[in-house]
C-alpha cells in the first residue's frame, strides 16, 4: 500500500511539474502577447494621430483652395467690370467723334 501511495505521490509530483511548466510557458506567452498588444496600441495611436493630422491638413487645404477660388472669381469679375467700363468709355468716345464728324459734315 505504501509503495502504491509513493507511486501515486511520484505521479502527482510529475504532474505538478508538468503543470508548472505549462503555466510558466503560458505566462511567458501572455507576457509576449501583452507587450505585442501594447506596441500595437501605441502604433495605432500614432497612426490615428497621423490620420487626424492628415484630415486637418486636408481640411485646411480645402479651405485655402476655396479661398483661392473665391479670389480668382472675384478677380475675374473685377477684370470683366473693368473691361466693360473701358469698352463703354471707348464707345462714348467713338460716339462723340462720330457726332463731331456729323456736325462738321453738316456745317460743310
DSSP file (Angstrom, degrees, kcal/mol; ACC not computed):
  #  RESIDUE AA STRUCTURE BP1 BP2  ACC     N-H-->O    O-->H-N    N-H-->O    O-->H-N    TCO  KAPPA ALPHA  PHI   PSI    X-CA   Y-CA   Z-CA
    1    1 A X     >        0   0    0      0, 0.0     4,-2.6     0, 0.0     5,-0.2   0.000 360.0 360.0 360.0 -41.6    0.0    0.0    0.0
    2    2 A X  H  >  +     0   0    0      1,-0.2     4,-2.7     2,-0.2     5,-0.2   0.917 360.0  49.9 -64.0 -42.2    2.9    2.3    0.9
    3    3 A X  H  > S+     0   0    0      1,-0.2     4,-2.5     2,-0.2    -1,-0.2   0.903 110.5  51.0 -61.2 -39.9    4.6    1.6   -2.4
    4    4 A X  H  > S+     0   0    0      2,-0.2     4,-2.4     1,-0.2    -2,-0.2   0.912 111.0  47.4 -63.3 -43.0    1.3    2.4   -4.2
    5    5 A X  H  X S+     0   0    0     -4,-2.6     4,-2.9     2,-0.2    -2,-0.2   0.898 111.6  50.6 -66.5 -39.2    0.9    5.7   -2.3
    6    6 A X  H  X S+     0   0    0     -4,-2.7     4,-2.7     2,-0.2    -2,-0.2   0.902 110.5  50.2 -63.8 -39.7    4.5    6.6   -3.1
    7    7 A X  H  X S+     0   0    0     -4,-2.5     4,-2.4     2,-0.2    -2,-0.2   0.921 112.2  46.6 -63.6 -43.9    3.9    5.8   -6.8
    8    8 A X  H  X S+     0   0    0     -4,-2.4     4,-2.5     2,-0.2    -2,-0.2   0.910 113.0  49.9 -63.6 -41.9    0.8    8.0   -6.8
    9    9 A X  H  X S+     0   0    0     -4,-2.9     4,-2.4     2,-0.2    -2,-0.2   0.906 110.0  51.0 -63.3 -40.7    2.7   10.7   -5.0
   10   10 A X  H  X S+     0   0    0     -4,-2.7     4,-2.3     2,-0.2    -2,-0.2   0.912 110.9  48.2 -61.5 -43.8    5.5   10.5   -7.5
   11   11 A X  H  X S+     0   0    0     -4,-2.4     4,-2.8     1,-0.2    -2,-0.2   0.892 110.3  52.3 -63.7 -39.3    3.0   10.8  -10.4
   12   12 A X  H  X S+     0   0    0     -4,-2.5     4,-2.6     2,-0.2    -2,-0.2   0.915 109.1  49.4 -63.3 -41.9    1.4   13.8   -8.6
   13   13 A X  H  X S+     0   0    0     -4,-2.4     4,-2.5     2,-0.2    -2,-0.2   0.913 112.5  47.5 -63.4 -42.3    4.8   15.5   -8.4
   14   14 A X  H  X S+     0   0    0     -4,-2.3     4,-2.7     2,-0.2    -2,-0.2   0.917 112.6  49.0 -64.1 -43.2    5.5   14.8  -12.1
   15   15 A X  H  X S+     0   0    0     -4,-2.8     4,-2.9     2,-0.2    -2,-0.2   0.897 110.7  50.8 -63.0 -39.0    2.0   16.1  -13.0
   16   16 A X  H  X S+     0   0    0     -4,-2.6     4,-3.0     2,-0.2    -2,-0.2   0.916 110.4  49.5 -64.5 -42.7    2.6   19.2  -10.8
   17   17 A X  H  X S+     0   0    0     -4,-2.5     4,-2.6     2,-0.2    -2,-0.2   0.926 112.6  47.7 -60.9 -44.9    6.0   19.8  -12.6
   18   18 A X  H  X S+     0   0    0     -4,-2.7     4,-2.5     2,-0.2    -2,-0.2   0.934 113.4  47.2 -61.4 -45.8    4.3   19.4  -16.0
   19   19 A X  H  X S+     0   0    0     -4,-2.9     4,-2.9     1,-0.2    -2,-0.2   0.905 111.4  51.1 -64.0 -40.4    1.5   21.8  -15.0
   20   20 A X  H  X S+     0   0    0     -4,-3.0     4,-2.9     2,-0.2    -1,-0.2   0.906 110.3  49.7 -62.6 -40.2    4.1   24.3  -13.6
   21   21 A X  H  X S+     0   0    0     -4,-2.6     4,-2.5     2,-0.2    -2,-0.2   0.916 112.2  47.6 -63.5 -42.2    6.0   24.1  -16.9
   22   22 A X  H  X S+     0   0    0     -4,-2.5     4,-2.7     2,-0.2    -2,-0.2   0.921 113.0  48.5 -63.2 -43.9    2.7   24.7  -18.8
   23   23 A X  H  X S+     0   0    0     -4,-2.9     4,-2.5     2,-0.2    -2,-0.2   0.925 112.0  49.0 -62.5 -44.4    1.8   27.6  -16.5
   24   24 A X  H  X S+     0   0    0     -4,-2.9     4,-2.3     2,-0.2    -2,-0.2   0.915 112.1  48.4 -62.2 -43.0    5.3   29.1  -16.9
   25   25 A X  H  X S+     0   0    0     -4,-2.5     4,-2.6     1,-0.2    -1,-0.2   0.916 112.8  48.3 -61.9 -43.7    5.1   28.7  -20.7
   26   26 A X  H  X S+     0   0    0     -4,-2.7     4,-2.7     2,-0.2    -2,-0.2   0.870 109.7  52.4 -67.0 -35.7    1.6   30.3  -20.8
   27   27 A X  H  X S+     0   0    0     -4,-2.5     4,-2.5     2,-0.2    -1,-0.2   0.913 110.8  47.6 -65.2 -41.8    2.8   33.2  -18.5
   28   28 A X  H  X S+     0   0    0     -4,-2.3     4,-2.5     2,-0.2    -2,-0.2   0.930 113.7  47.4 -63.3 -44.2    5.7   33.9  -20.9
   29   29 A X  H  X S+     0   0    0     -4,-2.6     4,-2.7     1,-0.2    -2,-0.2   0.904 111.7  50.6 -63.2 -40.9    3.3   33.7  -23.9
   30   30 A X  H  X S+     0   0    0     -4,-2.7     4,-2.6     2,-0.2    -1,-0.2   0.905 109.6  51.0 -62.9 -41.2    0.9   36.0  -22.1
   31   31 A X  H  X S+     0   0    0     -4,-2.5     4,-2.4     2,-0.2    -2,-0.2   0.922 111.4  47.5 -63.0 -44.1    3.7   38.5  -21.4
   32   32 A X  H  X S+     0   0    0     -4,-2.5     4,-2.9     1,-0.2    -2,-0.2   0.919 112.7  49.3 -61.6 -43.2    4.7   38.5  -25.0
   33   33 A X  H  X S+     0   0    0     -4,-2.7     4,-2.7     2,-0.2    -2,-0.2   0.886 110.6  49.9 -65.5 -37.8    1.2   39.0  -26.1
   34   34 A X  H  X S+     0   0    0     -4,-2.6     4,-2.7     2,-0.2    -1,-0.2   0.920 112.2  47.7 -66.1 -42.3    0.7   41.8  -23.7
   35   35 A X  H  X S+     0   0    0     -4,-2.4     4,-2.6     2,-0.2    -2,-0.2   0.937 113.7  47.6 -62.2 -45.5    3.9   43.5  -24.9
   36   36 A X  H  X S+     0   0    0     -4,-2.9     4,-2.6     1,-0.2    -2,-0.2   0.906 111.5  51.0 -61.2 -41.6    2.8   43.0  -28.5
   37   37 A X  H  X S+     0   0    0     -4,-2.7     4,-2.5     2,-0.2    -2,-0.2   0.918 110.4  48.5 -62.9 -43.3   -0.7   44.4  -27.7
   38   38 A X  H  X S+     0   0    0     -4,-2.7     4,-2.5     2,-0.2    -2,-0.2   0.906 111.9  49.5 -63.8 -41.0    0.8   47.5  -26.1
   39   39 A X  H  X S+     0   0    0     -4,-2.6     4,-2.6     1,-0.2    -2,-0.2   0.914 112.3  47.9 -63.7 -41.8    3.1   48.0  -29.1
   40   40 A X  H  X S+     0   0    0     -4,-2.6     4,-2.7     2,-0.2    -2,-0.2   0.887 111.0  50.8 -66.7 -37.7    0.2   47.7  -31.4
   41   41 A X  H  X S+     0   0    0     -4,-2.5     4,-2.6     2,-0.2    -2,-0.2   0.915 111.5  47.9 -65.1 -41.4   -1.9   50.0  -29.4
   42   42 A X  H  X S+     0   0    0     -4,-2.5     4,-2.5     2,-0.2    -2,-0.2   0.915 112.8  48.3 -64.5 -42.1    0.9   52.6  -29.4
   43   43 A X  H  X S+     0   0    0     -4,-2.6     4,-2.9     2,-0.2    -2,-0.2   0.905 111.0  51.4 -63.2 -40.6    1.3   52.2  -33.2
   44   44 A X  H  X S+     0   0    0     -4,-2.7     4,-2.7     2,-0.2    -2,-0.2   0.910 109.9  48.8 -62.8 -42.8   -2.5   52.5  -33.5
   45   45 A X  H  X S+     0   0    0     -4,-2.6     4,-2.5     2,-0.2    -2,-0.2   0.914 112.5  49.1 -63.2 -41.0   -2.5   55.8  -31.5
   46   46 A X  H  X S+     0   0    0     -4,-2.5     4,-2.4     2,-0.2    -2,-0.2   0.930 113.2  45.9 -63.7 -45.3    0.4   57.0  -33.6
   47   47 A X  H  X S+     0   0    0     -4,-2.9     4,-2.7     2,-0.2    -2,-0.2   0.884 111.8  52.0 -65.1 -37.8   -1.4   56.2  -36.9
   48   48 A X  H  X S+     0   0    0     -4,-2.7     4,-2.9     2,-0.2    -1,-0.2   0.910 109.7  49.5 -64.9 -41.1   -4.6   57.7  -35.6
   49   49 A X  H  X S+     0   0    0     -4,-2.5     4,-2.5     2,-0.2    -2,-0.2   0.915 112.1  48.2 -63.0 -42.1   -2.7   60.9  -34.7
   50   50 A X  H  X S+     0   0    0     -4,-2.4     4,-2.5     2,-0.2    -2,-0.2   0.905 112.5  48.8 -64.2 -40.5   -1.2   60.9  -38.2
   51   51 A X  H  X S+     0   0    0     -4,-2.7     4,-2.7     2,-0.2    -2,-0.2   0.923 111.5  48.8 -64.6 -44.4   -4.6   60.3  -39.8
   52   52 A X  H  X S+     0   0    0     -4,-2.9     4,-2.5     1,-0.2    -2,-0.2   0.912 111.9  49.8 -60.8 -41.8   -6.2   63.1  -37.7
   53   53 A X  H  X S+     0   0    0     -4,-2.5     4,-2.8     2,-0.2    -1,-0.2   0.905 110.7  49.8 -63.4 -41.0   -3.3   65.4  -38.7
   54   54 A X  H  X S+     0   0    0     -4,-2.5     4,-2.9     2,-0.2    -2,-0.2   0.914 110.4  49.6 -64.5 -42.3   -3.9   64.5  -42.4
   55   55 A X  H  X S+     0   0    0     -4,-2.7     4,-2.5     2,-0.2    -2,-0.2   0.914 112.2  48.5 -61.6 -41.7   -7.6   65.2  -42.1
   56   56 A X  H  X S+     0   0    0     -4,-2.5     4,-2.4     2,-0.2    -2,-0.2   0.931 113.1  47.0 -64.1 -44.7   -6.9   68.5  -40.5
   57   57 A X  H  X S+     0   0    0     -4,-2.8     4,-2.5     1,-0.2    -2,-0.2   0.900 111.8  51.3 -63.3 -40.4   -4.3   69.4  -43.2
   58   58 A X  H  X S+     0   0    0     -4,-2.9     4,-2.6     2,-0.2    -1,-0.2   0.908 109.7  49.7 -62.8 -42.2   -6.8   68.3  -45.9
   59   59 A X  H  X S+     0   0    0     -4,-2.5     4,-2.4     2,-0.2    -2,-0.2   0.908 111.1  49.3 -63.0 -41.2   -9.5   70.5  -44.4
   60   60 A X  H  X S+     0   0    0     -4,-2.4     4,-2.9     2,-0.2    -2,-0.2   0.895 110.8  50.2 -64.9 -38.8   -7.1   73.4  -44.3
   61   61 A X  H  X S+     0   0    0     -4,-2.5     4,-2.8     2,-0.2    -2,-0.2   0.900 110.3  49.6 -65.8 -40.0   -6.1   72.8  -48.0
   62   62 A X  H  X S+     0   0    0     -4,-2.6     4,-2.7     2,-0.2    -2,-0.2   0.914 112.5  48.2 -62.9 -41.2   -9.8   72.6  -49.0
   63   63 A X  H  X S+     0   0    0     -4,-2.4     4,-2.3     2,-0.2    -2,-0.2   0.932 113.3  46.4 -64.4 -45.2  -10.4   75.9  -47.2
   64   64 A X  H  X S+     0   0    0     -4,-2.9     4,-2.7     2,-0.2    -2,-0.2   0.896 112.6  51.1 -63.7 -39.6   -7.4   77.5  -48.8
   65   65 A X  H  X S+     0   0    0     -4,-2.8     4,-2.8     2,-0.2    -2,-0.2   0.916 109.8  49.3 -63.5 -43.4   -8.5   76.2  -52.2
   66   66 A X  H  X S+     0   0    0     -4,-2.7     4,-2.6     2,-0.2    -1,-0.2   0.903 111.4  50.0 -62.8 -40.2  -12.0   77.6  -51.7
   67   67 A X  H  X S+     0   0    0     -4,-2.3     4,-2.7     2,-0.2    -2,-0.2   0.925 111.6  47.8 -63.1 -44.7  -10.4   81.0  -50.7
   68   68 A X  H  X S+     0   0    0     -4,-2.7     4,-2.8     2,-0.2    -2,-0.2   0.909 111.7  50.3 -63.3 -41.4   -8.2   80.9  -53.8
   69   69 A X  H  X S+     0   0    0     -4,-2.8     4,-2.7     2,-0.2    -2,-0.2   0.927 111.5  48.5 -60.8 -43.7  -11.2   80.0  -56.0
   70   70 A X  H  X S+     0   0    0     -4,-2.6     4,-2.5     1,-0.2    -2,-0.2   0.919 112.4  48.0 -62.8 -43.5  -13.2   82.9  -54.5
   71   71 A X  H  X S+     0   0    0     -4,-2.7     4,-2.7     2,-0.2    -1,-0.2   0.904 111.7  50.4 -63.8 -40.3  -10.3   85.3  -55.0
   72   72 A X  H  X S+     0   0    0     -4,-2.8     4,-2.7     2,-0.2    -2,-0.2   0.915 111.8  47.3 -64.5 -42.7   -9.9   84.1  -58.6
   73   73 A X  H  X S+     0   0    0     -4,-2.7     4,-2.6     2,-0.2    -1,-0.2   0.909 112.7  49.7 -64.2 -40.9  -13.6   84.6  -59.3
   74   74 A X  H  X S+     0   0    0     -4,-2.5     4,-2.5    -5,-0.2    -2,-0.2   0.908 112.2  47.8 -64.0 -41.8  -13.5   88.0  -57.7
   75   75 A X  H  X S+     0   0    0     -4,-2.7     4,-2.7     2,-0.2    -2,-0.2   0.914 111.9  49.5 -65.3 -43.1  -10.5   89.0  -59.8
   76   76 A X  H  X S+     0   0    0     -4,-2.7     4,-2.4     1,-0.2    -2,-0.2   0.917 112.5  47.8 -62.3 -42.7  -12.1   87.7  -63.0
   77   77 A X  H  X S+     0   0    0     -4,-2.6     4,-2.6     2,-0.2    -2,-0.2   0.910 111.4  50.9 -64.3 -41.8  -15.3   89.6  -62.2
   78   78 A X  H  X S+     0   0    0     -4,-2.5     4,-2.6     1,-0.2    -2,-0.2   0.915 111.5  47.4 -62.0 -43.1  -13.3   92.8  -61.4
   79   79 A X  H  X S+     0   0    0     -4,-2.7     4,-2.8     2,-0.2    -1,-0.2   0.890 111.1  51.7 -65.6 -38.0  -11.4   92.5  -64.7
   80   80 A X  H  X S+     0   0    0     -4,-2.4     4,-2.5     2,-0.2    -2,-0.2   0.926 111.2  46.8 -63.8 -43.6  -14.7   91.9  -66.5
   81   81 A X  H  X S+     0   0    0     -4,-2.6     4,-2.4     2,-0.2    -2,-0.2   0.919 113.4  49.4 -63.4 -42.9  -16.2   95.0  -65.0
   82   82 A X  H  X S+     0   0    0     -4,-2.6     4,-2.5     1,-0.2    -2,-0.2   0.911 111.1  49.2 -63.1 -42.3  -13.1   97.0  -65.8
   83   83 A X  H  X S+     0   0    0     -4,-2.8     4,-2.7     1,-0.2    -1,-0.2   0.910 110.9  50.1 -63.5 -41.9  -13.1   95.8  -69.4
   84   84 A X  H  X S+     0   0    0     -4,-2.5     4,-2.6     2,-0.2    -2,-0.2   0.900 110.8  49.7 -63.3 -40.0  -16.8   96.7  -69.7
   85   85 A X  H  X S+     0   0    0     -4,-2.4     4,-2.7     2,-0.2    -2,-0.2   0.919 111.5  48.6 -64.5 -42.1  -16.1  100.2  -68.3
   86   86 A X  H  X S+     0   0    0     -4,-2.5     4,-2.6     2,-0.2    -2,-0.2   0.915 112.8  47.8 -64.1 -41.6  -13.2  100.6  -70.8
   87   87 A X  H  X S+     0   0    0     -4,-2.7     4,-2.7     2,-0.2    -2,-0.2   0.900 111.2  51.4 -64.3 -39.8  -15.4   99.5  -73.7
   88   88 A X  H  X S+     0   0    0     -4,-2.6     4,-2.5     2,-0.2    -2,-0.2   0.925 111.6  46.6 -63.2 -43.9  -18.1  101.8  -72.5
   89   89 A X  H  X S+     0   0    0     -4,-2.7     4,-2.5     2,-0.2    -2,-0.2   0.909 113.0  49.6 -64.0 -41.3  -15.7  104.7  -72.4
   90   90 A X  H  X S+     0   0    0     -4,-2.6     4,-2.6     2,-0.2    -2,-0.2   0.909 111.1  49.9 -63.8 -40.9  -14.3  103.8  -75.8
   91   91 A X  H  X S+     0   0    0     -4,-2.7     4,-2.8     2,-0.2    -2,-0.2   0.914 110.7  49.2 -63.5 -43.2  -17.8  103.6  -77.2
   92   92 A X  H  X S+     0   0    0     -4,-2.5     4,-2.6     2,-0.2    -1,-0.2   0.911 111.6  49.8 -61.9 -41.2  -18.7  107.0  -75.8
   93   93 A X  H  X S+     0   0    0     -4,-2.5     4,-2.5     2,-0.2    -2,-0.2   0.924 112.4  46.6 -63.4 -44.2  -15.5  108.4  -77.3
   94   94 A X  H  X S+     0   0    0     -4,-2.6     4,-2.6     2,-0.2    -2,-0.2   0.904 112.8  50.1 -64.4 -41.1  -16.3  106.9  -80.7
   95   95 A X  H  X S+     0   0    0     -4,-2.8     4,-2.5     2,-0.2    -2,-0.2   0.906 111.0  49.2 -63.7 -40.3  -19.9  108.2  -80.5
   96   96 A X  H  X S+     0   0    0     -4,-2.6     4,-2.6     2,-0.2    -2,-0.2   0.925 112.3  47.6 -65.1 -43.2  -18.6  111.7  -79.6
   97   97 A X  H  X S+     0   0    0     -4,-2.5     4,-2.6     1,-0.2    -2,-0.2   0.898 112.0  50.6 -62.6 -40.0  -16.2  111.7  -82.5
   98   98 A X  H  X S+     0   0    0     -4,-2.6     4,-2.5     2,-0.2    -2,-0.2   0.910 110.3  49.2 -64.6 -41.4  -19.0  110.5  -84.8
   99   99 A X  H  X S+     0   0    0     -4,-2.5     4,-2.4     2,-0.2    -2,-0.2   0.916 111.6  49.2 -63.6 -42.7  -21.2  113.3  -83.6
  100  100 A X  H  X S+     0   0    0     -4,-2.6     4,-2.5     1,-0.2    -2,-0.2   0.906 111.4  49.4 -64.0 -40.1  -18.5  115.8  -84.1
  101  101 A X  H  X S+     0   0    0     -4,-2.6     4,-2.7     2,-0.2    -2,-0.2   0.900 110.4  50.6 -65.8 -39.1  -17.9  114.5  -87.6
  102  102 A X  H  X S+     0   0    0     -4,-2.5     4,-2.7     2,-0.2    -2,-0.2   0.902 111.0  48.8 -64.5 -39.3  -21.6  114.6  -88.4
  103  103 A X  H  X S+     0   0    0     -4,-2.4     4,-2.6     2,-0.2    -2,-0.2   0.916 111.7  49.3 -64.6 -41.1  -21.7  118.2  -87.2
  104  104 A X  H  X S+     0   0    0     -4,-2.5     4,-2.1     2,-0.2    -2,-0.2   0.922 113.2  46.7 -64.3 -42.3  -18.6  119.0  -89.4
  105  105 A X  H  < S+     0   0    0     -4,-2.7    -1,-0.2     1,-0.2    -2,-0.2   0.909 112.2  50.3 -65.0 -40.9  -20.2  117.4  -92.4
  106  106 A X  H  < S+     0   0    0     -4,-2.7    -2,-0.2     1,-0.2    -1,-0.2   0.901 110.6  49.7 -64.4 -38.6  -23.5  119.2  -91.7
  107  107 A X  H  <        0   0    0     -4,-2.6    -1,-0.2     1,-0.3    -2,-0.2   0.861 360.0 360.0 -66.4 -36.2  -21.6  122.5  -91.4
  108  108 A X     <        0   0    0     -4,-2.1    -1,-0.3    -5,-0.2    -2,-0.2   0.518 360.0 360.0 -69.5 360.0  -19.8  121.8  -94.7
